[in-house]
């Protein structure tokens, strides 16, 4: 599990008795932001006949805009910048962690495989939902926990269930991404161990065990690329659905 170990690159400074250090996790977050800024810069030209880079940026923006319009309605446009940034940041983080940079001596670090990171992203989305909900509806926001048509004899139970379900949202949102990325990387590491150990055990073992394991690694790597995109989409989709609850009280 050393591939998930947070290692200090620069000791940093002390603040309030705590050491603030620059770690490999922070380094890859910075790299993800730099890559995202470089990607977005391709769409700033605003050419009438867009190049490939501009088309990619416009397509990604339109994708998130359509998702929010479908789930939130016309008011969803004001949340496009946040959801788009969230989606692209997670997508770039997941993909960067899958790059085969180990062949040149660089070991990628998938920081979305740490619940501290995914949890903070989930808390950010949950905070926006609470702020928007109380800002727009005041105390009427609590009506979200009483679904329409709830029988009077269940009024003591349904709001409690709805409240617990609502409070679990940030935990499940962060946990889903964390588990998906961790499981995929662990599986790839196990298969890589099979390949290396089988190769060291001899030609026959290398062919019979290492060969199928290597082919399976290729398939799992392709699947992980798909999972990287799906998990970013699911995180953004659930965020838009939660925002819809805050805006429309559905």
Secondary structure, 3 states (H helix, E strand, C coil): CHHHCCCEEEEEEEECCEEEEEEHHHHHHHHHHHHHHHHHHCCCCCCCCCCHHHHHHHHHHHHHHHHHHHHCCHHHHHHHHHHHHHHHHHHHHHHHCCCCHHHHCCCCCCHHHCHHHHHHHHHHHHHHHHHHHHHHHHHHHHHHHCCCCCCHHHCCCHHHHHHHHHHHHHHHHHHHHHHHHHHHHHHHHHHHHHHHHHHHHCHHHHHHHHHHHHHHHHHHHHHHHHHHHHHHHHHHHHHHHHHHHHHHCC
